Amino acid sequence: MPGEPPPRIVVAGGHSAGHIEPSMNFADALRRLEPTAEITALGTVRGLDTTRGATKYRLTRLGVNHADTTSAQR
C-alpha cells in the first residue's frame, strides 16, 4: 500500500553453493513479487557467502565457522 514501508526480509543459507543458491533463488522470487523489499542475506565469514549474492543483496556475515555449527548440532 502507498505510504507503507517496504517489507524487510532476511534469507539464510551459507557456506556452500548447495545452501546459497536456493536462498538466492528464493530472494530473487521475493524481489519479483515485491520489488521494493529490503532483502538481507545472512552468511558466514568464509565460504562462498562472501561472493555469491553480495552484489544483489545486503550481506550480513555471522561470526560462525563451520566447525562451530557442526558441534552445536549434537
N, C-alpha and C positions, 0 to 999 in steps of 0.2 A: 504494500500500500504506500502511496505517496506520503512522505514525511516520516516514515518509519526507518530506523537504522537498518543497514544491511545485516543479514544473518552472519554470525561468526561460527565457523565450522573448523573443527580440528580433526585431521585424519592421522592415523598412526600406522606404522608398518616400516620397519627399518632393518638395516644391516645388509640384507641380500636382495637381489633383484626379485626373488620369489615373494618377498614381502612388500617391497617398494612399488613394483609395477602395479599390483592390484589396488594399492591405496592411491596411487596417482591416477589410475583409470577411474576410480570412484570420485576423486576430486574433480577430474575433467567432466564427468557426468553431472556432478553437482553444479559446476560452473555453467554448463549448458542450460540447466534448469533455472538457475538463479545467477545471472551474470554479475550482480552486484555483491555476491557473497564474499566475505573476507575468509579465505581459506589458509589455515596454517598446518603445515606438515610437521609431525614430530619424528625425530630420528635420533640416532646415536652420534657420538662424536667421531666415530670412524666407520668405515664401510662405504657402500655406495650411496648412502643417505646424503653424504656430503656433496654429491654432484647431481644426482637424479632429482628432478623436480625443483631444484633450488632456483632455477631461472623462472619458473612459472608461479611458484607459491612461496610464501614466507616459510622459512625453515627454522624450527627451534630444535636445537641439539640438546639431548639429555646426557648428563654425565654418567652414563651407564655403559660398561663394557660387556661384551658377550659372556664372558666367564661369570660375571656377577648375576646376570639374568638366569643362566643355567642353574646355578646353585640355589637360586631363590625358588625354583620350581619344585624342589624336592620336598 
